[in-house]
């Protein structure tokens, strides 16, 4: 990613690429700002021919969508980049993946059709929250109490001060699963302000006094359009030349 010379006209965008990437391991504790900086450094190392904005302070055309909050892992983060030259998607993905730190992996790349918007395709997220140390028998009634509530106001400290959110209104579905520990599987609709996994846990504490003895581990496995059956679809799927294989 070369730096735009001062006073030079910005190169036009000839290709828009949408990328799906991960946020794994220790990088779950990395802020989105630091993730963005790591991406920009990787774009430079991979010599990606970025398009730039106009104005006195041109910047590369990078659009972030639905970034996961600090402290959670994700298998489904998305970013769109504008290129000044056409690039093969497989070669671009490999060069960028090789330049990114461990934990950020490029897992998919598609061309963005003209006139479409990636944010319009991000409506909900599919989360799993591991609850080490929580009695699995206590999770099922807690989930039932949460889903039975009409609303569950929770408070969160934001940059604009303390905000009150309705944790129940954003949850499309939630179920308890068993494994090595208790697990919550949930689909959360994207609303403003966003309802995050820790807000859902605050709601469970309010309605069922469910308090994990150790920090929970939240991972996002999908984000995209919300289907009629309440599942989360792939926001990149409509961009493909042929349907993705099933089964």
Buried (B, 14 or more C-beta within 10 A) or exposed (E): BBEBEEEEEBBEBEBBBBBBBBBBEEBBEBEBEEBBEBBBBBBBBBEBBBBBEEEEEBEBBBBBBBBBBBBBBBBBBBBBBBBBEEBEBEEBBBBBBEBBBEBBBBEBBBBBEEEEEBBEBBBBBBBBBBBEEBEBEBBEEBBBBBEEBEEBEBEBEEEEEEEEBBBBBBBBBBEBEEEEBBBBBBBBBBEEEBBBBBBBBBBBBBBBEBEBEEEBBBBBBBBBBBEEEEBBBBBBBEBEEEEEEEE
